[in-house]
Amino acid sequence: MNDMIVNAEVKSDDVQVKDAKAYELRPLVASDMGSICKIITAIGIRQFKECFDVDQLLEDQEDKGEKKINIEKIGFNVVFDIAGIIIANIPKAEGEIQAFLSSLTGLKLQEIKKIPFADYGEMIIEVVTKEEFQDFFKRVMKLFNR
């Protein structure tokens, strides 16, 4: 069977199944911590630390006229900042990111390398918006702001 990932379509010989994902993300587990740390180290911890500046996040929220602190919204903003940092720094951590995605999806490393760019970015966003990923970084955020 000759399957290819093409813009969220699975093509198998002449049969097309639209909007089918050719992968499924497994849950994040403790052993993923090493991969996440390698990615953070390759990109630079300082860039990530800026995402967790609670004082700045609260100030931004106040500037928008929001009187009540919305921790969930702050967490959501942090997650998308992290996704942006990862995507912007793919050249610095490309091998680590691809190995991590391969591990999470069950796809071979060569398959990850051949995914169209838009789908690759979408896969990264899907990982950083996973509940386990967000929970981990919310806890890290607490540590940075003690």
C-alpha positions in Angstrom: 0.0 0.0 0.0 1.5 3.3 -1.1 0.2 6.1 1.3 1.2 9.7 1.2 0.3 12.7 3.4 -0.9 15.5 1.1 -2.6 18.5 2.7 -4.7 16.4 5.1 -5.6 13.9 2.4 -4.6 10.3 2.4 -4.0 9.0 -1.1 -3.8 5.3 -1.5 -3.2 4.3 -5.1 -6.2 5.9 -6.9 -8.5 6.1 -3.9 -8.8 9.4 -2.1 -10.1 9.9 1.4 -10.5 13.7 2.1 -9.8 15.2 5.6 -8.4 11.9 6.9 -5.4 12.4 9.1 -2.6 10.0 8.4 -1.4 10.0 12.0 -2.7 10.0 15.5 -0.9 11.7 18.4 -0.3 9.4 21.3 -0.6 10.9 24.8 2.4 12.6 26.2 4.3 10.6 28.9 7.2 11.2 31.2 9.7 9.9 28.7 8.8 12.7 26.4 10.4 15.2 28.8 13.8 14.5 27.4 12.7 15.3 23.9 10.9 18.5 25.0 14.1 19.6 26.9 16.3 19.0 23.9 14.0 21.2 21.8 13.9 23.9 24.4 17.7 23.7 24.7 18.3 23.9 21.0 16.0 26.9 20.6 17.2 28.7 23.7 15.5 28.7 27.1 15.5 32.5 27.2 12.9 32.7 24.4 10.6 30.3 26.3 11.1 32.1 29.6 9.6 35.3 28.0 6.4 33.4 27.4 6.1 32.9 31.2 6.4 36.5 32.3 3.2 36.6 34.3 3.6 40.3 35.2 3.7 41.1 31.5 0.8 38.8 30.7 -1.3 40.5 33.4 -0.3 43.9 32.2 -1.3 43.0 28.6 -4.7 41.8 29.9 -5.2 45.1 31.9 -4.2 47.1 28.8 -7.1 45.4 27.0 -9.5 46.6 29.7 -10.0 43.2 31.2 -10.7 43.6 34.9 -10.9 39.9 35.9 -7.8 37.7 35.5 -8.5 35.0 33.0 -5.8 32.3 33.7 -7.2 30.0 31.0 -6.8 32.8 28.4 -3.3 33.5 29.7 -2.5 29.8 29.3 -3.9 29.8 25.8 -1.7 32.8 24.8 1.4 31.1 26.3 0.7 27.9 24.3 0.4 29.8 21.0 3.5 31.8 21.9 5.3 28.5 22.4 4.0 27.2 19.0 5.2 30.4 17.3 8.7 30.1 18.9 9.0 26.5 17.9 7.9 27.2 14.3 10.2 30.3 14.0 13.1 28.2 15.3 12.7 25.0 13.3 16.2 25.4 11.8 17.8 25.4 15.2 16.0 22.3 16.5 14.8 20.6 13.3 16.2 17.2 14.1 14.9 17.2 17.7 11.4 18.4 16.6 11.2 15.8 13.8 12.3 13.0 16.1 9.7 14.1 18.7 6.9 14.2 16.1 7.9 10.8 14.8 7.8 9.4 18.4 4.3 11.0 19.0 2.7 10.0 15.7 4.3 6.6 15.0 5.4 7.9 11.6 8.9 7.2 10.4 11.4 10.1 10.6 11.6 10.1 6.7 7.8 10.4 6.6 7.8 13.4 9.0 10.5 15.0 6.8 8.3 14.7 3.7 5.1 16.2 5.2 4.1 19.4 3.4 5.1 22.5 5.3 1.5 23.7 6.2 0.7 20.2 7.6 4.0 20.2 9.5 3.1 23.5 11.2 -0.4 22.2 11.9 1.1 19.1 13.5 3.3 21.3 15.8 0.2 23.4 16.8 -1.7 20.2 17.5 1.0 19.0 19.8 1.3 22.2 21.8 -2.4 22.5 22.2 -2.7 19.0 23.6 -4.1 19.1 27.2 -1.1 17.4 28.6 1.3 19.8 27.0 -0.6 22.8 28.2 -0.8 21.4 31.7 2.9 20.9 31.8 3.7 24.4 30.7 1.1 25.9 33.1 3.1 24.2 35.9 6.4 25.4 34.5 4.8 28.9 34.4 4.2 28.7 38.1 7.9 27.8 38.7 9.2 30.8 36.6 7.1 33.2 38.6 7.8 32.2 42.2 
